Amino acid sequence: MLSVSIVLLTSIAQIILKAGAMHRSGVKVFINAYTLSAYTIFVVVIILSAFLLRAMELKYYPAILSATYVATMLFSAYFFKEMLSKRKIIGTAFVTIGVIVFLLR
């Protein structure tokens, strides 16, 4: 359950960062409510990750983080109406398969 929370919070923070950077320029890209909120979520994710790593082997953590790629891609398609191109889907699949193969050895 904690690992799912980490994946979802990381993906949500990435979406919020993108929303904060859209249609802004200069220093406003870095200092706005979206960006500060996203970085706050990232701090929470770091704390949750520390608790998760105490309860599991380190070798499984990259597998959990690879799920973030999938979640972020799907959230981007939903919230920003980004197209899910074959290239994005194949790239995300390769990352996920690579992590799974790494874990199986």
N, C-alpha and C positions, 0 to 999 in steps of 0.2 A: 504494500500500500504506500509506503514511504517512497519507494522508487517511482511509482506512478505519479505521485505528487511532484517529485523532482522533475520528471520529464515534462509534465504539464506546466508547471511554474516556469521552467526554463523557456519553453516554447511561447508561453504568454508574454514573458518579458521581452523576447526577441520581437514579437509582433508589436508590442508597445513601443519598443525602440524604433522600429521602422515607421510606425505611425507618427512618432515625434520628429523624425527626420524628414518626412514628406512635406513638401511645399515650404520649407524653411531654408534659410541660408545664413552663412556667417556663424556667429557664436550662438545664435538661437537654435541651431541644430544640436548643440551640446548642452545647453542650459534651458530646459523647459520642463513642464510638469510631467510629460510623458517619459522623458529621459530619466529624470530623477526617480520616478515611480519604478521604471524598469530596473534601474540599478539597485533600488531597495529590494526588489524581488530577487535579484541575483544574490544579494547578501543573505537573504533567507534561504535560498537554494544552497549556498555554501555551508551554512549551519546545518541544514537538513542532510547534506551530503556527508558531513563529518559524523553525524549520528548513524547514517546508513553504513558507512565504511567501518564503523566499529562492530557492526552486526554481520558483515558478510566479507567474503574474500575479495581482495582488490581486483582480481582478474575478471570478475563479473561486472565491474563498474562501467567499463567501456561499452558493454552490451546495452546497459541501461541508457547511457548517453547517446548511443546510436539511434535509439527510439525517438530522441529529440528531433533528429533530421526529418523523420516521417511526420511527426506531429506538427512541426513548424511548416513543412510543405503544405499540409492539409489546412492548417489555420490560415496560411497566406492565400490559398485558393478561396477559402470561405470569406475572409474579412476584406481582402484587397482585390478579389476577383482575378487573381493571377491564374494564368493558364497552366495546367499541369501537362507540360510538354513531355514527349517521350524521353527526351534527354534528361529532364529532372527526375522522372520516375525511374529510369534505368540507373542514373547516378546514385539515387537514394537506395535503390535495391542492391547495387554493388557494395555500398558502404555497409549495409545491413548484413548481407551475405558474408562479406569479409570478416565482420566481427563474429558472426556465428561460426565460421570456419576456424577462426583464431581460438575461440572458446572450446571447440571440439578436440583440439590437439592436446 
